[in-house]
Amino acid sequence: MSKSLIIVESPAKTKSLKSFLGSGFQIMASMGHVRDLPKTRLGVRVDHDFQPTYVQIPERKETLENLRKAVQAADRVYLASDPDREGEAIAWHLKEALRLENPLRIEFNEITPQAVREALQHPRSLDVDRVNAQQARRVMDRLVGYNLSPLLWRKVKRNLSAGRVQSVAVRLIVDREAEIEAFVPVEYWSIAATLTPLDQEFPFQAKLTHHAGKKVEVSTGEEAEAIVAALRTATYVVRSIKRRAQRRHPSPPFITSTLQQEAARKLGFSNRRTMSIAQQLYEGIDLGDEGTVGLITYMRTDSVRISQQALDEARAYIADRWGKDYIPATPRTFKSRKGAQDAHEAIRPTSVLRTPDAMKPYLTHDQQRLYRLIWDRFVACQMASAVFDVTTVEIGAGEFTLRAVGSVMKFPGFTILYTEARDAAEDEESAALPELQEEEELKLLELLPRQHFTQPPPRYTEATLVKEMEEKGIGRPSTYASIISTIQERGYVVLEEKKFRPTELGRRVTEFLVKHFPDIMEVRFTAAMESELDEVEEGKAGWVQVVRDFYDPFSRELSRAEQEAERVSIEPQVTDEPCPVCGRPMVIRENRYGKFLGCSGYPECKGTQPILKRVGVPCPKPGCEGEIVEKRSRRGRVFYGCSAYPQCDYAVWQRPVNVHCPKCNSLMTEGTKRGGKGRYRKCLNRECAYTMAVEEAEPAATAAA
């Protein structure tokens, strides 16, 4: 008896589908793409409407042979690759490679019995516009990579690569580094007063905001001292009290970019790790008696749309668990950003009834953490807003005005379940105020002048780089993780303490490309190309014309660069350090973990040694004359150890500073508080373990007389 054949992309999906489809279906995996452009030649006929020449991927030979046999025995063939542009292209390539006349295309946003059976009842033909959009992207990327990479080999260095999107991503990092280097810090001061009512001990802080009706801007320590002297003798009186209710609404459910950002902030996951674990949750988890079921919807999406069924299920769950006060009067809907592919839903659990605690026995530690993040965020997005009572008090001190703001939560709403990483940091800063009356006099306890300096823009993390790419329209949800991996593998950027820094190679290649290919390296141009690909998918533009409009100016720039571009020299910097192996001078080189010293005689001599970054602290180990230097573990993690290693093996994870513990006089380390809000110091002596905020270690604040 013949069976229907369903072809999916991955073996994990076959297991899930087999667990709830009957014996009338044979399910096989294509293992991703089965055809692609050739590796050793361009494979695009530029003079014939950019027609691509596809070849069978050698590693898929056996897979295709098995699929051909299955096709011959099947009464019908369903192509069930992923529900996006790339998945549609895979389905089309399967149709061509297997010579299928009328394949049935099905797609499902979640791998559950209901979703799959619904898809089988409503098959469709292949979406040619979606296929053409992917084909246009592939052709443009090949035209850029195949032509630019050899140019870089000739003009810069062998074995380099360039890409239509990856090179723009590198430019973002290079431009940010240039901003940081050009930044000139500006000094400014803030002044706060610790006050309390006369009839009770309830200290609170008020910040200086105005003087004689004008906003206060304090630029120097001398100005701060003069203001403090005036405030020390002033009488503090409550001038006005304003109270208002403030609502905080929950965030939308996750899309690809926000999932990557929040997983980085809360779980410390890289983008690649996040997407790998999400793929596992989507393709299916063995739930014992229930079989193998997908726990989340498709994880490559930029839409925040939610199905009505999922909304109803979430609201019923919330009412049952927390009560009706925790559900808003109507379901929450969210608006996707302009250009989002709204055919897909947001990332959500396939059923909120599969709670993270119930799923814990079936999941790995990382799977459980990511699933809880997705589940919490989705359920929270359908919960009532949090309500706060916010009180703003203006306090007069002669001609000066100070302001104190207090916030008290009156109803937790969605925060009982979930807050964004940034929200949690903001909550820590809110504080209650004492009951005050207008014209009430207050007692000054302390004046707190603090020196600050304006800060340069921060380096990109994986999360903030994805956010920037999304906001500027560079790339798509399916490409963020691969782009970020590629620019690191190429040696154009390195990740130091989870922040991107361009290498010298990345800088020089970017300078070369910006000079000779300004259009391709322009962020707005790249974003406009993404919009044109969207128009192809929507049937509003022809893919050949889109490629032609891109290629004609690019080919002119390429010809001009071949003629006019001068060779870029990237010679490593020579140092006075002798090679420990052969004695020749060492040079500064870079790899994915940062800079190091390598022998100038490479490749004949492969001697290397780390560049010692001194932190100005002597080794605290008794009898050791070494000093503490910054080092990296084999996995690239920064730690601090003795320069006299291996004679001295002293090492700590946090950076030691030349500050002695006020309790035991041992050296202290300095680190950043969770969430990045403020710094703290901790005693190196484990028996003492004294901890204090960095502010405590600054010069003592001026006390009230």
Secondary structure, DSSP 4 states (H G I P E B T S, - for coil): --EEEEEESSHHHHHHHHHHS-TTEEEEE--S-SEE--SSS--EETTTTTEE--EE-GGGHHHHHHHHHHHHHEEEEEE---SSHHHHHHHHHHHHHTT-SSPEE---SS-SHHHHHHHHHS-B---HHHHHHHHHHHHHHHHHHHHHHHHHHHHT-TT----TTHHHHHHHHHHHHHHHHH----EEEEEEEEEEETTS---EEEEEEEETTEE--B-SHHHHHHHHHHHHTPPEEEEEEEEEEEEEPPPPPB-HHHHHHHHHHHH---HHHHHHHHHHHHH-EE-GGG-EE--B--S--------HHHHHHHHHHHHHHH-GGGS-SS----PPPTT--TTSPPB-BS-TTS-HHHHGGGS-HHHHHHHHHHHHHHHHHTSPPEEEEEEEEEEEETTEEEEEEEEEEEE-GGGGT---HHHHHHHHH--------TT-EEEEEEEEEEEEE--PPPPP-HHHHHHHHHHHT-S-TTTHHHHHHHHHHTTSEEEETTEEEE-HHHHHHHHHHHHH-TTTT-HHHHHHHHHHHHHHHTTSS-HHHHHHHHHHHHHHHHHHHHHHPPPPP-PPEEEEEEPTTT-PEEEEEEETTEEEEEETTTTT---EEEPPEEEEEE--STT---EEEEEE-TTS-EEEEETTTTT---EESSEEEEEE-TTT--EEEEEEPGGG--EEEEES-TTT--EEEHHHHSSPPPBP-
